[in-house]
Structures are given as C-alpha cells and as structure tokens.
Amino acid sequence: MGCQYFAPTPDGADSFTVAMPRLTVGRGTLSEVGARTAALSVRRVALFTDPYLLDGPLVAIARKSLEDAGIEVVVFSDIRVEPDDESVSRGAAFLRDARCEAMVSVGGGSVIDAAKAALVLHRHGGNPIDYFAAPVGGGQAITGPLLPHVACPTTSGTGSECTSISVLRITSLNTKFVIAHPCLLPTIAIVDPQVCDSLPANAVASTGFDLCCHALECYTARAYTQHAKVASPNARQYIQGANPFSDIAAVEALKIVGEYLERGVNDATDTQARDQLMWGATLAGIAFGNSGTHLPHAMSYGVTHLMSDITTEGYPVKTPFVPHGISVIVNAPSIMAYTAQATPERHLEGARYLLADDKGATIDDAGEVLANRMVQLMKATDMPNGLSGIGFDESHIQALASSSMRQGRAIANAPRDSNQVDLENMYRNALSYW
C-alpha cells in the first residue's frame, strides 16, 4: 500500500474497492455447476451458449449436472461470436418468456458478455445502447440485483467470468462499446481448464494475447489515486485504475504468459501449459475487473470497427472477423513503447515478468524492451505482423484513430495522456514489426 506508484494526489481517490465472484478452479469442475447453482435455491435456469458449443460435450456436461441437481434447464444459443446488441435483445426476450430464476453461461467471452447484458435488459428493459455512457449511449442507471449468474468460461483469455463489464458491438454504429456496473459481476465462476484441451492453436494464441494485454494494461494503468474521488462509495466503479490488489493478480498472470504461452499454443498435449493459461486468464480477469484496461483495448475497437473483407482461419464465422485478442495485440507493442515514457519502471517490470531479455537495459529502454518481447511472442505463436497483417495500411490510420477516440474511459485509464494525433502515430508504428 505504501508503493510510490499509489502516492496520494490532490482530489484523487484515497480508497479502492475489490470484488470478484465465488470462484472454483480445477479440472472437471464444470460438472459441479449443478450443485453450485442448486445452492442458490433456484429450480429453473436459462443456459446461455453459442451455436458452435450447443451440441458439444461442454454444454452436455453442464446440462446434465444441472438436471441431476433437480434444476430445469432452458437453452438459448442465438449468440454471435463478438456479440452484438441484437443478440442481447434476443436473449433478454428469451429470459422474459422463460421465467427463469438464474442464468448459467457456458462459453467464451462472447457468451458471458451477452448473458450479462441480457440480464440487464431483462430487469430494466430498453436496448443495450441505453446503458452505454454518454455521448454514445443514454447513460441509463443500472440497479440490482440482477438474476444470479453462474459463468463457466470455455476459453483461456477473456476473464469475463470475473468482471463487471460487458463488451458489445452496436450494429447501428458498427463498433464496440462497454457496459460497466458492479451488478454485472457474475455470482459464481467455474473455471475448468480441461475445456481448453481441444482448442486449436490459433484460438489459444488469440485468447492468450487477450490475457497478456489484460494483465499488462492493468499493471501499467494509471494509479487509482490519480482518478477523481467519487462522492459516494456506492457510485465507485471497479474500473478504477491500478491498485495494490490488481497488481497482485496482474503480475502472476504476466509470469504465466511469459512461461507458458508459447508452450500452450504450440503443443496441444501440454496440459500443464494450457491449465496455467486458463488460470492466468482468470487472474487477469480479476485484475482488470478491478482496475480496467487502457489503450490497447481502446484501440482494438477501431480495428473491429473498420475491418473489411477479413477472415480468420479456424473461426467458422462470417466475414469480416478479427478475433478480439488479435485486434488487441497488433497494436500493443507500439502502444507500450508510447506509454512507457510516462511510467518506465512499471513497463520494464512488466517486460521482466514476461521473461524479456533485459540484459544491460536501463530505465530509458523500458518501452523498447517490452515491445520487443511482445513482438517475440507474436512471432513465436504465428500472430499477424501488426496491422498490415490483417489488411490495414497507411490510408486507414486517421479513421482508426477517430474511431478509437470515442473510447474515453479506457483512454483516460492509460498512464500517459493521448490525443487524436498520438493515436494516429501509435497506429502508424503498429503497421508492421518485422
């Protein structure tokens, strides 16, 4: 708590709040979902998943566990990968008609985020855009409690089972925004690493870099003491800046990425590595659920807004599509080289946790050392070579920056201030790395 990074500032926050769901982690724990849900004293639940998991073994395990516990299950699977407001509205209508007492989500971040937002609409009505912050949305208040939510992730990256945010694509604006409120935090999270055993290498890589950036952005985020103090403790968001608690989870997650990402991507039989990545994703979710991300995620939304005619091998979804983790990592080395000028010590420490070669490096080299390590990991896991690797060029730079400038909350959480020109320069430096 006495760390210099969290030194008090005039009119800045002088306290922080920590929250996370009741968490169960371990191989085979997906089969516990029935007992965990029954303990909530519910007898009818909505099971949210996606079309690709619907008829597979993971949903079957969860459903059998629930039914064996005497719980009636109704299933909703009309959720697109990278969920949109239309998916959420359909889910909310399903909840209203089904008259369920709780939610169980089985899927990646897309499913869990759609489930969270559907629960908001189920309670308060309206459309998803009503709950985004102004000026994009209506800033409608969310009050709780929502229905209990048992979140069961099936990928090792998003950490959504441990956050109070939902990231959605707004169809009319063709871009993503975030709904954030403590009520969105799942009640229970069940993290079963064996669900990732059959994931293809590119999915492990993409979600792994999402995990990496979550942890790194949390660790390098603006300190909570540099954010404005809130008038009421009940108004405090968990997206509050770096703090001593988020540091603990972020550091451990970074160490896991440094040691296990390449192994988990390049060897599907390496269950130790994949188990560790699943744990790392949860830790990173806990970290950013209590601190928030910054520029790499803010700038990823420009990528997914302006992507065109892009397909990603191994993902059976319609074009255009860039997996979220890829949209984040293609910009991250350029961004970290920029933000390191504000807090070089934190950036150099982050590089060391990722097992960077920092021999002979000084504090002035922090941005370069960290960026080089991230690029090294990208090359070792067959990631695209920056923005050019997913179809962007110099002609897109200004539009990318203009789109991402709308992500005010994440931009404000970065350790270094930035404007439109700064974002343009970061995008330009991210066009290619090798």
Secondary structure, 3 states (H helix, E strand, C coil): CCCHHHCCCCCECCCCCCCCCEEEECCCHHHHHHHHHHCCCCCEEEEECCCCCCCCHHHHHHHHHHHHCCCEEEEECCCCCCCEHHHHHHHHHHHHHHCCCEEEEEECHHHHHHHHHHHHHHHHCCCHHHHCCCCCCCCCCCCCCCCCEEEEECCCCCCHHHCCEEEEEECCCCEEEEEECHHHCCCEEEECHHHHCCCCHHHHHHHHHHHHHHHHHHHHCCEHHHCECCCCHHHCCCCCCECHHHHHHHHHHHHHHHHHHHHHHHCCCCHHHHHHHHHHHHHHHHHHHCCCCCHHHHHHHHHHHHCCCCCCCCCCCCCCCCCHHHHHHCCHHHHHHHHCCCCHHHHHHHHHHCCCCCCCCCHHHHHHHHHHHHHHHHHHCCCCCCHHHHCCCHHHHHHHHHHHCCCHHHHHCCCCCCCHHHHHHHHHHCCCCC
